[in-house]
Amino acid sequence: MTRSDICVVGGGLLGRCLAWRASKAGARVALYDAAGRQGEGSAAWVAGGMIAPTFEALEACAQVGSQIESMGRRSLALWPQWLAELSMPVFYRDGGTLLVWHREDVGEAIRVERTFASRRLEGHIERVEGARVAELEPALGRPLSEALYIADEAQVDNRALLLAIASALEEGEVECHWETFVADGDYPDAGIVVDCRGMGGRHDWPKLRGVRGEIVRLLAPEIELHHMLRLLHPRYPVYIIPRAEGRLVIGATSIESDDPSPVSVRGALELLTAAFSVLPALAEARILEFNTQVRPALPDNAPAIRFDRQRKTLHINGLYRHGFLLTPAIVEEVLALLSLREPSMLVGRWPCLPAGRSEIILDAVEDEVQACL
């Protein structure tokens, strides 16, 4: 396998992580991406970097929620190991998530608790009140005196991670072709191609849709948060994520739109107003950036894989808002598919397209893939 040639098209989070790990496993790898090495053209560039298996399993439909959590927990175990192998430091915190709500929206908290109780999830949600809330997050004001605490969730600095992996690719002598556009089907010659282009691969995924994400980055050194915060609200489910050096990332969960244009005035007002309702001290924060990106999603909001026999191409898409949550688990299974590592218990469990003339499920792909290498 060390002399096999793998070409990864798409250098966002999934593509560059796959190229990095495949190279470390001994494969000769080439990576192509239409944007630069910082990852500024990827959905991961405009992201919170949250690794939240319990919350995302609750928000997913019941059919895929347990799979999302299982894969997310595997990723949660892998991220610290991966970060330890990078030569550049990357901010990572595993303090968990506090779900908060305003008194008039207590129904949202009841909904979350009931959903959790009705599903067989591995995570744990604790309702905390009064002094316990203040102990966990002193920055929260008195009006938010109740919360749901999910302890086993984490976050990583998305942009620092993208840059650190780019450096690791170069250190590992991966052939990186930044700012190189690859047209549909016009893949470089290789033993096998792995297409990780997200929305760029829409031609090959007719049911792929865009889900818009909006974020604002703030400088607020006077606000010290110890956890990720999520506001449970029927219309404005905002999240607030603390980063190093007094920075905060604030975003809205998702908007059903493939519009990549800048944040609107109304969108900015709604985002900041919702965040301000959680942390009034944000009034004195400084706005560093507004940004948007469109994330790729399939009908069930779960990732899928398919193999194109004719073009010797493995397509992976549909990570939705789960890029940081699922990428390590997906990369691990793709490496097993390429026989670069032993398969784990997750092989074949994440959603794949049904068998067809050019699409086959993960369990049946391995022999076909190996024949290309």
Contacts in CASP RR format, 6 or more apart in sequence:
PFRMAT RR
TARGET T0000
AUTHOR 0000-0000-0000
METHOD contacts of the structure
MODEL  1
MTRSDICVVGGGLLGRCLAWRASKAGARVALYDAAGRQGEGSAAWVAGGM
IAPTFEALEACAQVGSQIESMGRRSLALWPQWLAELSMPVFYRDGGTLLV
WHREDVGEAIRVERTFASRRLEGHIERVEGARVAELEPALGRPLSEALYI
ADEAQVDNRALLLAIASALEEGEVECHWETFVADGDYPDAGIVVDCRGMG
GRHDWPKLRGVRGEIVRLLAPEIELHHMLRLLHPRYPVYIIPRAEGRLVI
GATSIESDDPSPVSVRGALELLTAAFSVLPALAEARILEFNTQVRPALPD
NAPAIRFDRQRKTLHINGLYRHGFLLTPAIVEEVLALLSLREPSMLVGRW
PCLPAGRSEIILDAVEDEVQACL
1 25 0 8 1.000
1 26 0 8 1.000
1 27 0 8 1.000
1 338 0 8 1.000
1 339 0 8 1.000
1 340 0 8 1.000
1 373 0 8 1.000
2 26 0 8 1.000
2 27 0 8 1.000
2 28 0 8 1.000
3 28 0 8 1.000
4 27 0 8 1.000
4 28 0 8 1.000
4 191 0 8 1.000
4 192 0 8 1.000
4 338 0 8 1.000
4 373 0 8 1.000
5 28 0 8 1.000
5 30 0 8 1.000
5 190 0 8 1.000
5 191 0 8 1.000
5 192 0 8 1.000
6 19 0 8 1.000
6 22 0 8 1.000
6 27 0 8 1.000
6 28 0 8 1.000
6 29 0 8 1.000
6 30 0 8 1.000
6 190 0 8 1.000
6 191 0 8 1.000
6 192 0 8 1.000
6 193 0 8 1.000
6 194 0 8 1.000
6 338 0 8 1.000
7 29 0 8 1.000
7 30 0 8 1.000
7 31 0 8 1.000
7 32 0 8 1.000
7 187 0 8 1.000
7 188 0 8 1.000
7 189 0 8 1.000
7 190 0 8 1.000
7 191 0 8 1.000
7 192 0 8 1.000
7 193 0 8 1.000
7 194 0 8 1.000
8 15 0 8 1.000
8 16 0 8 1.000
8 18 0 8 1.000
8 19 0 8 1.000
8 22 0 8 1.000
8 29 0 8 1.000
8 30 0 8 1.000
8 31 0 8 1.000
8 32 0 8 1.000
8 193 0 8 1.000
8 194 0 8 1.000
8 196 0 8 1.000
9 32 0 8 1.000
9 33 0 8 1.000
9 182 0 8 1.000
9 187 0 8 1.000
9 188 0 8 1.000
9 193 0 8 1.000
9 194 0 8 1.000
9 195 0 8 1.000
9 196 0 8 1.000
9 197 0 8 1.000
10 16 0 8 1.000
10 31 0 8 1.000
10 32 0 8 1.000
10 33 0 8 1.000
10 34 0 8 1.000
10 182 0 8 1.000
10 195 0 8 1.000
10 196 0 8 1.000
10 197 0 8 1.000
10 198 0 8 1.000
11 19 0 8 1.000
11 31 0 8 1.000
11 32 0 8 1.000
11 33 0 8 1.000
11 35 0 8 1.000
11 39 0 8 1.000
11 42 0 8 1.000
11 196 0 8 1.000
12 33 0 8 1.000
12 39 0 8 1.000
12 41 0 8 1.000
12 42 0 8 1.000
12 43 0 8 1.000
12 44 0 8 1.000
12 162 0 8 1.000
12 196 0 8 1.000
13 42 0 8 1.000
13 43 0 8 1.000
13 44 0 8 1.000
13 158 0 8 1.000
13 161 0 8 1.000
13 162 0 8 1.000
13 323 0 8 1.000
13 324 0 8 1.000
13 327 0 8 1.000
14 196 0 8 1.000
14 316 0 8 1.000
14 319 0 8 1.000
14 323 0 8 1.000
14 327 0 8 1.000
14 330 0 8 1.000
14 331 0 8 1.000
15 31 0 8 1.000
15 194 0 8 1.000
15 196 0 8 1.000
16 31 0 8 1.000
16 33 0 8 1.000
16 39 0 8 1.000
16 162 0 8 1.000
16 165 0 8 1.000
16 166 0 8 1.000
16 169 0 8 1.000
17 82 0 8 1.000
17 165 0 8 1.000
17 327 0 8 1.000
17 328 0 8 1.000
17 331 0 8 1.000
18 194 0 8 1.000
18 196 0 8 1.000
18 331 0 8 1.000
18 334 0 8 1.000
18 335 0 8 1.000
19 29 0 8 1.000
19 31 0 8 1.000
19 169 0 8 1.000
19 174 0 8 1.000
20 165 0 8 1.000
20 168 0 8 1.000
20 169 0 8 1.000
20 174 0 8 1.000
21 82 0 8 1.000
21 331 0 8 1.000
21 332 0 8 1.000
21 335 0 8 1.000
21 340 0 8 1.000
22 29 0 8 1.000
22 335 0 8 1.000
22 338 0 8 1.000
22 340 0 8 1.000
23 29 0 8 1.000
23 169 0 8 1.000
23 172 0 8 1.000
23 173 0 8 1.000
23 174 0 8 1.000
24 85 0 8 1.000
24 172 0 8 1.000
25 335 0 8 1.000
25 340 0 8 1.000
25 341 0 8 1.000
26 340 0 8 1.000
27 338 0 8 1.000
27 340 0 8 1.000
29 174 0 8 1.000
29 175 0 8 1.000
30 174 0 8 1.000
30 175 0 8 1.000
30 176 0 8 1.000
30 177 0 8 1.000
30 188 0 8 1.000
30 190 0 8 1.000
31 169 0 8 1.000
31 174 0 8 1.000
31 175 0 8 1.000
31 176 0 8 1.000
31 177 0 8 1.000
32 177 0 8 1.000
32 180 0 8 1.000
32 182 0 8 1.000
32 188 0 8 1.000
33 39 0 8 1.000
33 42 0 8 1.000
33 176 0 8 1.000
33 177 0 8 1.000
33 178 0 8 1.000
33 179 0 8 1.000
33 180 0 8 1.000
34 41 0 8 1.000
34 179 0 8 1.000
34 180 0 8 1.000
34 181 0 8 1.000
34 182 0 8 1.000
35 41 0 8 1.000
35 42 0 8 1.000
35 178 0 8 1.000
35 179 0 8 1.000
36 178 0 8 1.000
36 179 0 8 1.000
37 163 0 8 1.000
37 166 0 8 1.000
37 176 0 8 1.000
37 178 0 8 1.000
38 45 0 8 1.000
38 159 0 8 1.000
38 162 0 8 1.000
38 163 0 8 1.000
38 166 0 8 1.000
39 45 0 8 1.000
39 159 0 8 1.000
39 162 0 8 1.000
39 163 0 8 1.000
39 166 0 8 1.000
41 293 0 8 1.000
42 162 0 8 1.000
42 293 0 8 1.000
43 198 0 8 1.000
43 199 0 8 1.000
43 293 0 8 1.000
43 294 0 8 1.000
43 295 0 8 1.000
43 296 0 8 1.000
43 319 0 8 1.000
43 323 0 8 1.000
44 158 0 8 1.000
44 162 0 8 1.000
44 323 0 8 1.000
44 324 0 8 1.000
45 158 0 8 1.000
45 159 0 8 1.000
45 162 0 8 1.000
45 291 0 8 1.000
45 293 0 8 1.000
46 213 0 8 1.000
46 215 0 8 1.000
46 291 0 8 1.000
46 292 0 8 1.000
46 293 0 8 1.000
47 158 0 8 1.000
47 215 0 8 1.000
47 293 0 8 1.000
47 323 0 8 1.000
47 324 0 8 1.000
48 155 0 8 1.000
48 158 0 8 1.000
48 215 0 8 1.000
48 239 0 8 1.000
48 241 0 8 1.000
48 249 0 8 1.000
48 251 0 8 1.000
48 324 0 8 1.000
49 155 0 8 1.000
49 156 0 8 1.000
49 157 0 8 1.000
49 158 0 8 1.000
49 241 0 8 1.000
49 324 0 8 1.000
50 97 0 8 1.000
50 153 0 8 1.000
50 154 0 8 1.000
50 155 0 8 1.000
50 228 0 8 1.000
50 239 0 8 1.000
50 241 0 8 1.000
50 324 0 8 1.000
50 325 0 8 1.000
51 72 0 8 1.000
51 75 0 8 1.000
51 76 0 8 1.000
51 79 0 8 1.000
51 153 0 8 1.000
51 154 0 8 1.000
51 155 0 8 1.000
51 156 0 8 1.000
51 324 0 8 1.000
51 325 0 8 1.000
52 97 0 8 1.000
52 150 0 8 1.000
52 153 0 8 1.000
52 154 0 8 1.000
52 228 0 8 1.000
52 325 0 8 1.000
53 68 0 8 1.000
53 69 0 8 1.000
53 71 0 8 1.000
53 72 0 8 1.000
53 73 0 8 1.000
53 75 0 8 1.000
53 76 0 8 1.000
53 122 0 8 1.000
53 123 0 8 1.000
53 152 0 8 1.000
53 153 0 8 1.000
53 325 0 8 1.000
54 69 0 8 1.000
54 116 0 8 1.000
54 121 0 8 1.000
54 122 0 8 1.000
54 123 0 8 1.000
54 124 0 8 1.000
54 125 0 8 1.000
54 150 0 8 1.000
54 152 0 8 1.000
54 153 0 8 1.000
55 97 0 8 1.000
55 99 0 8 1.000
55 150 0 8 1.000
55 153 0 8 1.000
55 230 0 8 1.000
56 65 0 8 1.000
56 68 0 8 1.000
56 69 0 8 1.000
56 72 0 8 1.000
56 321 0 8 1.000
56 322 0 8 1.000
56 325 0 8 1.000
57 65 0 8 1.000
57 66 0 8 1.000
57 68 0 8 1.000
57 69 0 8 1.000
57 119 0 8 1.000
57 121 0 8 1.000
58 65 0 8 1.000
58 112 0 8 1.000
58 115 0 8 1.000
58 116 0 8 1.000
58 119 0 8 1.000
58 121 0 8 1.000
59 253 0 8 1.000
60 68 0 8 1.000
60 301 0 8 1.000
60 302 0 8 1.000
61 300 0 8 1.000
61 301 0 8 1.000
62 119 0 8 1.000
63 300 0 8 1.000
64 300 0 8 1.000
64 301 0 8 1.000
64 302 0 8 1.000
64 351 0 8 1.000
65 119 0 8 1.000
65 121 0 8 1.000
66 119 0 8 1.000
66 120 0 8 1.000
66 121 0 8 1.000
67 302 0 8 1.000
67 349 0 8 1.000
67 350 0 8 1.000
67 351 0 8 1.000
68 302 0 8 1.000
68 322 0 8 1.000
68 325 0 8 1.000
68 326 0 8 1.000
69 121 0 8 1.000
69 122 0 8 1.000
69 123 0 8 1.000
70 122 0 8 1.000
70 346 0 8 1.000
70 349 0 8 1.000
71 325 0 8 1.000
71 326 0 8 1.000
71 329 0 8 1.000
71 330 0 8 1.000
71 346 0 8 1.000
71 349 0 8 1.000
71 350 0 8 1.000
72 322 0 8 1.000
72 325 0 8 1.000
72 326 0 8 1.000
72 329 0 8 1.000
73 122 0 8 1.000
74 328 0 8 1.000
74 329 0 8 1.000
74 332 0 8 1.000
74 344 0 8 1.000
74 346 0 8 1.000
75 324 0 8 1.000
75 325 0 8 1.000
75 326 0 8 1.000
75 327 0 8 1.000
75 328 0 8 1.000
75 329 0 8 1.000
76 94 0 8 1.000
76 152 0 8 1.000
76 153 0 8 1.000
76 154 0 8 1.000
78 328 0 8 1.000
78 329 0 8 1.000
78 332 0 8 1.000
79 92 0 8 1.000
79 154 0 8 1.000
79 156 0 8 1.000
79 328 0 8 1.000
80 92 0 8 1.000
80 94 0 8 1.000
82 328 0 8 1.000
83 90 0 8 1.000
83 92 0 8 1.000
83 156 0 8 1.000
83 161 0 8 1.000
85 168 0 8 1.000
86 164 0 8 1.000
86 165 0 8 1.000
86 167 0 8 1.000
86 168 0 8 1.000
87 164 0 8 1.000
87 167 0 8 1.000
87 168 0 8 1.000
87 171 0 8 1.000
88 160 0 8 1.000
88 163 0 8 1.000
88 164 0 8 1.000
88 167 0 8 1.000
88 168 0 8 1.000
89 160 0 8 1.000
89 164 0 8 1.000
90 156 0 8 1.000
90 157 0 8 1.000
90 160 0 8 1.000
90 161 0 8 1.000
90 164 0 8 1.000
91 156 0 8 1.000
91 157 0 8 1.000
91 160 0 8 1.000
91 243 0 8 1.000
91 244 0 8 1.000
92 154 0 8 1.000
92 155 0 8 1.000
92 156 0 8 1.000
92 157 0 8 1.000
93 154 0 8 1.000
93 155 0 8 1.000
93 242 0 8 1.000
94 152 0 8 1.000
94 153 0 8 1.000
94 154 0 8 1.000
95 151 0 8 1.000
95 153 0 8 1.000
95 154 0 8 1.000
95 226 0 8 1.000
95 227 0 8 1.000
95 228 0 8 1.000
96 149 0 8 1.000
96 150 0 8 1.000
96 151 0 8 1.000
96 152 0 8 1.000
96 153 0 8 1.000
96 154 0 8 1.000
96 227 0 8 1.000
96 228 0 8 1.000
97 149 0 8 1.000
97 150 0 8 1.000
97 153 0 8 1.000
97 227 0 8 1.000
97 228 0 8 1.000
97 229 0 8 1.000
97 230 0 8 1.000
98 133 0 8 1.000
98 136 0 8 1.000
98 137 0 8 1.000
98 140 0 8 1.000
98 147 0 8 1.000
98 148 0 8 1.000
98 149 0 8 1.000
98 150 0 8 1.000
98 227 0 8 1.000
98 228 0 8 1.000
98 229 0 8 1.000
98 230 0 8 1.000
99 109 0 8 1.000
99 112 0 8 1.000
99 147 0 8 1.000
99 148 0 8 1.000
99 149 0 8 1.000
99 150 0 8 1.000
99 230 0 8 1.000
99 232 0 8 1.000
100 140 0 8 1.000
100 144 0 8 1.000
100 146 0 8 1.000
100 147 0 8 1.000
100 229 0 8 1.000
100 230 0 8 1.000
100 231 0 8 1.000
100 232 0 8 1.000
100 278 0 8 1.000
101 107 0 8 1.000
101 108 0 8 1.000
101 109 0 8 1.000
101 144 0 8 1.000
101 146 0 8 1.000
101 231 0 8 1.000
101 232 0 8 1.000
101 233 0 8 1.000
102 143 0 8 1.000
102 144 0 8 1.000
102 233 0 8 1.000
102 277 0 8 1.000
103 143 0 8 1.000
105 232 0 8 1.000
105 233 0 8 1.000
105 234 0 8 1.000
106 146 0 8 1.000
108 232 0 8 1.000
108 233 0 8 1.000
108 234 0 8 1.000
109 127 0 8 1.000
109 146 0 8 1.000
109 148 0 8 1.000
109 232 0 8 1.000
112 125 0 8 1.000
112 148 0 8 1.000
112 232 0 8 1.000
113 125 0 8 1.000
113 127 0 8 1.000
113 148 0 8 1.000
116 125 0 8 1.000
123 150 0 8 1.000
123 152 0 8 1.000
124 150 0 8 1.000
124 151 0 8 1.000
124 152 0 8 1.000
125 148 0 8 1.000
125 149 0 8 1.000
125 150 0 8 1.000
126 148 0 8 1.000
126 149 0 8 1.000
126 150 0 8 1.000
126 151 0 8 1.000
127 146 0 8 1.000
127 147 0 8 1.000
127 148 0 8 1.000
127 149 0 8 1.000
128 136 0 8 1.000
128 146 0 8 1.000
128 147 0 8 1.000
128 148 0 8 1.000
128 149 0 8 1.000
129 145 0 8 1.000
129 146 0 8 1.000
129 147 0 8 1.000
130 145 0 8 1.000
130 146 0 8 1.000
133 140 0 8 1.000
133 144 0 8 1.000
133 145 0 8 1.000
133 146 0 8 1.000
133 147 0 8 1.000
134 140 0 8 1.000
136 147 0 8 1.000
136 149 0 8 1.000
136 226 0 8 1.000
136 227 0 8 1.000
137 147 0 8 1.000
137 225 0 8 1.000
137 226 0 8 1.000
137 227 0 8 1.000
137 229 0 8 1.000
138 224 0 8 1.000
139 223 0 8 1.000
139 224 0 8 1.000
139 225 0 8 1.000
139 279 0 8 1.000
139 281 0 8 1.000
140 147 0 8 1.000
140 229 0 8 1.000
140 278 0 8 1.000
140 279 0 8 1.000
141 280 0 8 1.000
144 278 0 8 1.000
148 232 0 8 1.000
153 228 0 8 1.000
155 228 0 8 1.000
155 241 0 8 1.000
155 324 0 8 1.000
156 324 0 8 1.000
157 243 0 8 1.000
157 244 0 8 1.000
158 324 0 8 1.000
166 176 0 8 1.000
169 176 0 8 1.000
170 176 0 8 1.000
182 188 0 8 1.000
182 197 0 8 1.000
184 201 0 8 1.000
184 203 0 8 1.000
184 204 0 8 1.000
185 311 0 8 1.000
185 313 0 8 1.000
187 193 0 8 1.000
187 195 0 8 1.000
187 311 0 8 1.000
187 313 0 8 1.000
190 312 0 8 1.000
191 312 0 8 1.000
191 372 0 8 1.000
191 373 0 8 1.000
192 312 0 8 1.000
192 313 0 8 1.000
192 314 0 8 1.000
192 338 0 8 1.000
192 369 0 8 1.000
192 372 0 8 1.000
192 373 0 8 1.000
193 311 0 8 1.000
193 312 0 8 1.000
193 313 0 8 1.000
193 314 0 8 1.000
194 313 0 8 1.000
194 314 0 8 1.000
194 316 0 8 1.000
194 334 0 8 1.000
195 201 0 8 1.000
195 204 0 8 1.000
195 313 0 8 1.000
195 314 0 8 1.000
195 315 0 8 1.000
195 316 0 8 1.000
195 317 0 8 1.000
196 316 0 8 1.000
196 317 0 8 1.000
197 317 0 8 1.000
198 208 0 8 1.000
198 296 0 8 1.000
198 317 0 8 1.000
198 318 0 8 1.000
198 319 0 8 1.000
199 208 0 8 1.000
199 210 0 8 1.000
199 258 0 8 1.000
199 294 0 8 1.000
199 295 0 8 1.000
199 296 0 8 1.000
200 296 0 8 1.000
201 208 0 8 1.000
201 296 0 8 1.000
201 315 0 8 1.000
201 317 0 8 1.000
202 208 0 8 1.000
202 296 0 8 1.000
204 308 0 8 1.000
204 315 0 8 1.000
204 317 0 8 1.000
205 296 0 8 1.000
205 298 0 8 1.000
205 315 0 8 1.000
205 317 0 8 1.000
205 318 0 8 1.000
207 298 0 8 1.000
207 299 0 8 1.000
208 296 0 8 1.000
208 297 0 8 1.000
208 298 0 8 1.000
208 317 0 8 1.000
208 318 0 8 1.000
209 256 0 8 1.000
209 258 0 8 1.000
209 296 0 8 1.000
209 297 0 8 1.000
209 298 0 8 1.000
209 299 0 8 1.000
210 256 0 8 1.000
210 257 0 8 1.000
210 258 0 8 1.000
210 294 0 8 1.000
210 295 0 8 1.000
210 296 0 8 1.000
210 297 0 8 1.000
211 254 0 8 1.000
211 255 0 8 1.000
211 256 0 8 1.000
211 257 0 8 1.000
211 258 0 8 1.000
211 294 0 8 1.000
211 295 0 8 1.000
211 296 0 8 1.000
211 297 0 8 1.000
211 320 0 8 1.000
211 321 0 8 1.000
212 254 0 8 1.000
212 255 0 8 1.000
212 256 0 8 1.000
212 257 0 8 1.000
212 258 0 8 1.000
212 259 0 8 1.000
212 260 0 8 1.000
212 292 0 8 1.000
212 293 0 8 1.000
212 294 0 8 1.000
212 295 0 8 1.000
213 251 0 8 1.000
213 252 0 8 1.000
213 254 0 8 1.000
213 255 0 8 1.000
213 292 0 8 1.000
213 293 0 8 1.000
213 294 0 8 1.000
213 295 0 8 1.000
213 321 0 8 1.000
214 251 0 8 1.000
214 252 0 8 1.000
214 255 0 8 1.000
214 263 0 8 1.000
214 267 0 8 1.000
214 271 0 8 1.000
214 290 0 8 1.000
214 291 0 8 1.000
214 292 0 8 1.000
215 249 0 8 1.000
215 250 0 8 1.000
215 251 0 8 1.000
215 289 0 8 1.000
215 290 0 8 1.000
215 291 0 8 1.000
215 292 0 8 1.000
216 249 0 8 1.000
216 250 0 8 1.000
216 251 0 8 1.000
216 263 0 8 1.000
216 268 0 8 1.000
216 271 0 8 1.000
216 272 0 8 1.000
216 275 0 8 1.000
216 287 0 8 1.000
216 289 0 8 1.000
216 290 0 8 1.000
216 291 0 8 1.000
217 247 0 8 1.000
217 248 0 8 1.000
217 249 0 8 1.000
217 250 0 8 1.000
217 287 0 8 1.000
217 288 0 8 1.000
217 289 0 8 1.000
217 291 0 8 1.000
218 247 0 8 1.000
218 248 0 8 1.000
218 249 0 8 1.000
218 250 0 8 1.000
218 282 0 8 1.000
218 285 0 8 1.000
218 286 0 8 1.000
218 287 0 8 1.000
218 288 0 8 1.000
219 246 0 8 1.000
219 247 0 8 1.000
219 248 0 8 1.000
219 285 0 8 1.000
219 286 0 8 1.000
219 288 0 8 1.000
220 246 0 8 1.000
220 247 0 8 1.000
220 248 0 8 1.000
220 281 0 8 1.000
220 282 0 8 1.000
220 284 0 8 1.000
220 285 0 8 1.000
220 286 0 8 1.000
221 245 0 8 1.000
221 246 0 8 1.000
222 281 0 8 1.000
222 284 0 8 1.000
223 246 0 8 1.000
223 248 0 8 1.000
223 279 0 8 1.000
223 281 0 8 1.000
223 282 0 8 1.000
223 285 0 8 1.000
224 242 0 8 1.000
224 246 0 8 1.000
225 240 0 8 1.000
225 242 0 8 1.000
225 248 0 8 1.000
226 242 0 8 1.000
227 242 0 8 1.000
228 239 0 8 1.000
228 240 0 8 1.000
228 241 0 8 1.000
228 242 0 8 1.000
229 239 0 8 1.000
229 240 0 8 1.000
229 241 0 8 1.000
229 278 0 8 1.000
229 279 0 8 1.000
230 237 0 8 1.000
230 238 0 8 1.000
230 239 0 8 1.000
230 240 0 8 1.000
231 237 0 8 1.000
231 238 0 8 1.000
231 239 0 8 1.000
231 240 0 8 1.000
231 274 0 8 1.000
231 275 0 8 1.000
231 277 0 8 1.000
231 278 0 8 1.000
233 274 0 8 1.000
236 252 0 8 1.000
236 270 0 8 1.000
236 271 0 8 1.000
236 273 0 8 1.000
236 274 0 8 1.000
237 252 0 8 1.000
237 253 0 8 1.000
238 250 0 8 1.000
238 251 0 8 1.000
238 252 0 8 1.000
238 253 0 8 1.000
238 271 0 8 1.000
238 274 0 8 1.000
238 275 0 8 1.000
238 278 0 8 1.000
239 250 0 8 1.000
239 251 0 8 1.000
239 252 0 8 1.000
239 253 0 8 1.000
240 248 0 8 1.000
240 249 0 8 1.000
240 250 0 8 1.000
240 251 0 8 1.000
240 275 0 8 1.000
240 278 0 8 1.000
240 279 0 8 1.000
241 248 0 8 1.000
241 249 0 8 1.000
241 250 0 8 1.000
242 248 0 8 1.000
243 249 0 8 1.000
247 288 0 8 1.000
248 282 0 8 1.000
248 285 0 8 1.000
250 271 0 8 1.000
250 272 0 8 1.000
250 275 0 8 1.000
251 271 0 8 1.000
251 275 0 8 1.000
252 270 0 8 1.000
252 271 0 8 1.000
252 274 0 8 1.000
253 321 0 8 1.000
254 295 0 8 1.000
254 320 0 8 1.000
254 321 0 8 1.000
257 294 0 8 1.000
258 294 0 8 1.000
259 294 0 8 1.000
260 292 0 8 1.000
260 293 0 8 1.000
260 294 0 8 1.000
261 292 0 8 1.000
262 290 0 8 1.000
262 291 0 8 1.000
262 292 0 8 1.000
263 271 0 8 1.000
263 290 0 8 1.000
263 291 0 8 1.000
263 292 0 8 1.000
268 290 0 8 1.000
272 282 0 8 1.000
275 282 0 8 1.000
276 282 0 8 1.000
276 283 0 8 1.000
295 319 0 8 1.000
295 320 0 8 1.000
295 321 0 8 1.000
296 317 0 8 1.000
296 318 0 8 1.000
296 319 0 8 1.000
296 320 0 8 1.000
297 318 0 8 1.000
297 320 0 8 1.000
297 321 0 8 1.000
298 304 0 8 1.000
298 317 0 8 1.000
298 318 0 8 1.000
298 320 0 8 1.000
300 351 0 8 1.000
301 318 0 8 1.000
301 320 0 8 1.000
301 322 0 8 1.000
302 318 0 8 1.000
302 320 0 8 1.000
302 350 0 8 1.000
302 351 0 8 1.000
303 316 0 8 1.000
303 317 0 8 1.000
303 318 0 8 1.000
303 319 0 8 1.000
303 320 0 8 1.000
303 322 0 8 1.000
303 326 0 8 1.000
303 330 0 8 1.000
303 350 0 8 1.000
303 351 0 8 1.000
304 316 0 8 1.000
304 317 0 8 1.000
304 318 0 8 1.000
304 351 0 8 1.000
304 352 0 8 1.000
304 353 0 8 1.000
305 314 0 8 1.000
305 315 0 8 1.000
305 316 0 8 1.000
305 334 0 8 1.000
305 350 0 8 1.000
305 352 0 8 1.000
305 353 0 8 1.000
305 362 0 8 1.000
305 365 0 8 1.000
306 314 0 8 1.000
306 315 0 8 1.000
306 352 0 8 1.000
306 353 0 8 1.000
306 358 0 8 1.000
306 359 0 8 1.000
306 360 0 8 1.000
307 313 0 8 1.000
307 314 0 8 1.000
307 315 0 8 1.000
307 358 0 8 1.000
307 359 0 8 1.000
307 360 0 8 1.000
307 365 0 8 1.000
307 368 0 8 1.000
307 369 0 8 1.000
308 314 0 8 1.000
308 315 0 8 1.000
308 358 0 8 1.000
308 359 0 8 1.000
309 358 0 8 1.000
309 368 0 8 1.000
310 358 0 8 1.000
312 372 0 8 1.000
314 334 0 8 1.000
314 337 0 8 1.000
314 365 0 8 1.000
314 369 0 8 1.000
316 330 0 8 1.000
316 334 0 8 1.000
319 326 0 8 1.000
319 327 0 8 1.000
319 330 0 8 1.000
329 346 0 8 1.000
329 350 0 8 1.000
330 350 0 8 1.000
332 341 0 8 1.000
332 344 0 8 1.000
332 346 0 8 1.000
333 343 0 8 1.000
333 344 0 8 1.000
333 346 0 8 1.000
333 347 0 8 1.000
333 348 0 8 1.000
333 350 0 8 1.000
333 362 0 8 1.000
335 341 0 8 1.000
336 342 0 8 1.000
336 343 0 8 1.000
336 344 0 8 1.000
336 347 0 8 1.000
337 347 0 8 1.000
337 362 0 8 1.000
337 365 0 8 1.000
337 366 0 8 1.000
337 369 0 8 1.000
338 369 0 8 1.000
338 373 0 8 1.000
339 366 0 8 1.000
339 370 0 8 1.000
339 373 0 8 1.000
347 362 0 8 1.000
347 363 0 8 1.000
348 361 0 8 1.000
348 362 0 8 1.000
348 363 0 8 1.000
350 362 0 8 1.000
352 361 0 8 1.000
352 362 0 8 1.000
353 359 0 8 1.000
353 361 0 8 1.000
354 361 0 8 1.000
355 361 0 8 1.000
355 364 0 8 1.000
360 368 0 8 1.000
END
